[in-house]
Amino acid sequence: MIIVHHLNNSRSQPILWFLEELAQPYQVQRYQRESGSLLAPPALKKIHPLGKSPVIVDGDLTLAESGAIIEYLQEAYDAQGQFMPTDFHARQQYRYWLHYAEGSLMPLLVMKLVFGRLGQPPVPLLLRKLAGAIGKGVQRNYLDRQIAVHRDYLEQHLRANPWFAGHDFSAADIKMSFPLEAMAARGGLDGCPQLRDFLRRIHQRPAYQRALEQGGPYHLLL
């Protein structure tokens, strides 16, 4: 039985979704972010030294990193190859988007989250005004521009392809769901009908809805 160490409002939610798509039995061990810092609780360090989520335990294997987990689940439990393209060129797109989500897009979104909170606790009160101004400046002059380039790139890709790896839904779409939901939560998908339609379609999938029931409330950080 696979155990998913699931942190609320985190990348572990797509792991639950993929397990539901695979119809693979699993158990959920839930953790809640700390109220002040919004960090994962120390208890997760008992499962993995970095104390991050997602982490899965499958027999004697303990595996972290959402992309690595998705690749493992596909190789171990997708016997029919339903969630990875068989066509060579589509498979390269599949591999690209699995790595792009964390390697290119998420760092910008995390930086935007961090710089957007510089004017709030735990920044010392006397520094909040200055820190907030710096955060807004970095977002306006760098992060928002970079994110816009990625947003337009993704919109154009989905204009030519119904799914990220081509004509068929794959695990690459599951991996790309988290950064796109984060962008939507922060108001970054205005004027992007293809990206909004992608989110609408994945939210309608029965496995996605079942995963929400298993994972609990899912509200990405603003």
C-alpha positions in Angstrom: 0.0 0.0 0.0 1.4 3.4 -1.0 1.4 6.0 1.7 1.3 9.6 0.6 2.6 12.1 3.1 0.3 15.0 2.1 0.8 18.6 3.0 -2.2 20.8 2.6 -2.1 23.3 -0.3 1.0 21.7 -1.8 2.4 19.8 -4.7 1.3 16.6 -3.1 -2.3 17.2 -4.3 -1.4 16.3 -7.9 0.2 13.0 -6.6 -3.2 12.1 -5.1 -4.8 12.9 -8.4 -2.4 10.7 -10.4 -3.0 7.8 -8.0 -6.7 8.2 -8.6 -6.2 8.3 -12.4 -4.2 5.1 -12.0 -6.9 3.5 -9.8 -4.0 2.6 -7.4 -4.9 2.0 -3.8 -3.1 4.4 -1.3 -3.3 5.9 2.1 -3.0 9.5 3.0 -1.0 10.8 6.0 -2.0 14.5 6.3 0.1 17.4 7.6 -0.9 21.0 8.0 1.3 24.1 7.3 2.3 26.1 10.4 0.0 29.0 10.8 2.6 31.8 11.0 5.4 30.7 8.6 3.2 28.6 6.3 6.1 26.1 6.3 5.7 22.3 6.6 5.6 21.0 10.2 8.7 19.4 11.7 7.0 16.0 11.7 7.7 15.7 8.0 11.4 15.5 8.7 10.8 12.1 10.3 9.8 10.9 6.9 12.4 12.7 4.7 15.4 14.7 5.9 14.3 17.9 4.0 10.9 17.9 5.7 9.1 18.6 2.4 6.0 17.3 0.7 5.1 15.3 -1.3 6.8 12.2 -0.1 5.6 8.7 -0.8 6.5 5.4 0.9 6.0 2.3 -1.2 7.3 -0.8 0.5 11.0 -0.1 1.3 11.1 2.9 -1.1 10.8 6.5 0.3 10.7 9.0 -2.6 10.4 12.8 -2.6 10.2 15.4 -5.4 6.9 15.5 -7.2 8.4 15.0 -10.7 10.3 12.0 -9.6 7.2 10.6 -7.9 5.1 11.0 -11.0 7.8 9.3 -13.1 8.0 6.4 -10.6 4.2 5.9 -10.4 4.0 5.9 -14.2 6.8 3.3 -14.6 5.6 1.1 -11.7 1.8 1.3 -12.0 0.9 2.4 -15.5 1.3 -1.0 -17.1 -0.7 -0.1 -20.2 1.3 3.1 -20.7 -2.0 5.1 -20.6 -0.4 8.2 -19.1 2.8 8.4 -21.3 2.7 8.9 -25.0 4.0 6.0 -27.2 5.0 8.3 -30.1 8.7 9.2 -29.9 8.2 13.0 -30.5 5.2 13.2 -28.2 7.2 11.4 -25.5 9.9 14.1 -25.7 7.3 16.7 -25.2 6.0 14.7 -22.2 9.5 14.6 -20.7 10.1 18.3 -21.4 6.9 19.4 -19.6 7.6 17.1 -16.6 10.9 19.0 -16.1 9.8 22.4 -17.2 7.1 22.7 -14.5 9.7 22.7 -11.7 12.8 23.7 -13.6 11.5 26.8 -15.3 8.1 27.9 -14.2 7.8 27.2 -10.5 10.9 29.1 -9.4 9.4 32.3 -10.8 6.1 31.7 -9.1 7.8 30.9 -5.7 9.9 34.1 -6.0 6.7 36.1 -6.7 5.1 34.6 -3.6 8.2 35.4 -1.5 8.6 39.0 -2.8 4.9 39.6 -2.5 5.0 38.8 1.3 8.0 41.1 2.1 5.8 43.7 3.6 4.2 41.2 6.0 5.2 39.4 9.1 7.7 37.9 10.0 9.5 40.9 8.5 10.1 43.3 11.4 7.5 46.1 11.6 10.0 48.9 11.1 11.2 47.3 7.9 7.9 46.3 6.3 7.3 49.5 4.3 10.7 49.4 2.8 10.7 45.6 2.3 7.2 45.8 0.7 8.4 48.5 -1.7 11.4 46.4 -2.7 9.2 43.4 -3.2 6.8 45.3 -5.4 9.6 46.7 -7.5 11.2 43.3 -8.1 7.8 41.9 -9.1 7.0 44.7 -11.4 10.4 45.1 -13.1 11.4 41.5 -13.3 9.1 38.7 -12.1 5.9 39.8 -13.7 7.7 40.3 -17.1 9.3 36.9 -16.9 6.1 35.2 -15.9 4.2 36.9 -18.8 6.7 35.4 -21.2 6.0 31.9 -19.9 2.3 32.5 -19.8 2.2 33.5 -23.5 4.4 30.5 -24.4 2.1 28.1 -22.6 -1.0 29.7 -24.1 0.4 29.4 -27.6 1.4 25.7 -27.0 -2.1 24.8 -25.9 -3.6 26.7 -28.9 -1.9 24.1 -31.1 -2.2 21.1 -28.8 -5.2 19.9 -26.7 -2.9 18.6 -24.0 0.7 19.4 -23.1 2.2 16.2 -24.7 0.0 16.3 -27.7 -3.3 14.9 -28.5 -3.8 12.7 -25.4 -4.0 13.5 -21.7 -0.8 12.3 -19.9 1.0 12.6 -16.6 2.6 15.8 -18.0 -0.7 17.5 -17.7 -0.9 16.4 -14.0 2.6 17.9 -13.4 1.7 21.1 -15.2 -1.5 21.5 -13.2 0.0 22.9 -10.0 1.9 25.9 -11.5 -1.1 26.8 -13.7 -3.4 26.6 -10.7 -0.9 28.8 -8.8 -0.9 31.3 -11.6 -4.7 31.3 -11.7 -4.9 31.8 -7.9 -2.7 34.9 -8.2 -4.7 36.4 -11.1 -2.1 35.6 -13.7 -4.3 34.0 -16.4 -6.2 37.0 -17.6 -6.5 36.9 -21.4 -5.4 33.3 -21.6 -8.5 31.3 -22.8 -6.5 28.1 -23.6 -5.0 27.9 -20.2 -8.3 28.6 -18.5 -9.9 25.9 -20.6 -7.1 23.5 -19.6 -7.9 24.1 -15.9 -11.6 23.7 -16.6 -11.1 20.4 -18.3 -8.8 18.9 -15.6 -11.1 20.1 -12.8 -14.0 18.1 -14.5 -12.1 14.8 -14.4 -13.6 12.4 -11.9 -10.2 11.4 -10.6 -9.3 15.0 -9.9 -12.5 15.4 -7.9 -11.9 12.2 -6.0 -8.4 13.4 -5.1 -9.8 16.6 -3.7 -12.0 14.5 -1.4 -8.9 12.6 -0.2 -6.6 15.5 0.2 -9.0 18.0 1.9 -9.3 21.7 1.3 -7.0 22.9 -1.5 -6.3 26.6 -1.6 -3.0 27.7 -3.1 -1.1 30.4 -1.3 -1.5 34.0 -2.6 
